[in-house]
């Protein structure tokens, strides 16, 4: 029953993937002829490899995902009608759920260790959207459980997620500049370039998939500045970055290394779940600490002028 009912999700993706593939080929060709070097073989191959790994895990866990969401749906306490209201509220609720899942992936080191692969490319192009967090499907659907209580069934939730994810893939591009009034409420390529930047001021900003309103509401929004050169990738790119095992597990290896330090239990616990960069002795810093230092430096420079 689950496989039959979820067919519309896979049908949607079946038509979406060729469409995105055509856009990728076009972007590769244009960037090549213009000499922009938006694509490199190693980064593109890595993104495709990680996307296939994510898809394999997602496919394996899909039945359990529907099982969990279906179980909680039995206890829903709303019936939303008419259909247009149902789908609009589902879209808003799912996009908000994704925002919080994405934000936690950034502010808790354990989940960042899963998500970090998506940010590891030093290129930023349409294939970057395929560079998925391999193990994220193992827990992603738990963020959708609250949606079942308000009357959304598993099939519709996962279909809406697939549709939003296609949009999320399309905003991984440097070709589309700012989009006028859409910048106020949509997550645009400009906003998402900020999100993938390793520039200090841009770290952990613009978490939304389709709507940017959540970032503006919860104070994680940062506009793209014309005066700032954007650098993509991680603040500290790992060694052997193209080794498949290292691509997926390098931050977990770093966590294990920190856990081997002779520290109190609670301090070790913090090294797992506090923000990436947290350290008990200041030897490394979180994005917020780095941004505070940058702000202080810029203020001091203004005073000197």
Secondary structure, 3 states (H helix, E strand, C coil): CHHHHCHHHHHHHHHHHHHHHHHHHHHHHHHHHCCCCCCCHHHHHHHHHHHHHHHHHHHHHHHHHHHHHHHHHCCCCCCCCCHHHHHHHHHHHHHHHHHHHHHHHHHCHHHHHHHHHHHCCCCCCHHHHHCCCCCHHHCHHHHHHHHHHCCCCHHHHHHHHHHHHHHHHHCCCCCCCCCHHHHHCECCHHHHHHHCECCHHHCCCCCCCCECHHHHHCCCCCCCCCCCCCCECCCCCCCCCCCHHHHHHHHHHHHHHHHCCCCCHHHHHHHHHCCCCCCCCCCCCCHHHHHHHHHHHHHHHHHHC
